[in-house]
Amino acid sequence: MEDKSYDKIMIATDGSKQVEKAIEAALQLAKITGARLYSVYVIASAGYTPRNFGWEESLREILEAEAKKSRYFC
């Protein structure tokens, strides 16, 4: 029987090892409640500065590659 306390759950990850417990907890909570689970991959944008035209595409590719390293990426 599902607990309908939550409809949606969002979790932010930076791909670090420390966030894994939070992700596991969110997965369990979503399973118990039947909620949809959304995740966002966050970065500290201060480390990324535009150096030339087209930097947005390069940055997207770099961040996508980083996100895919996570076992939770889908």
Secondary structure, 3 states (H helix, E strand, C coil): CCCCCCCEEEEEECCCHHHHHHHHHHHHHHHHHCCEEEEEECCCHHHCCCCCCCHHHHHHHHHHHHHHCCCCCC
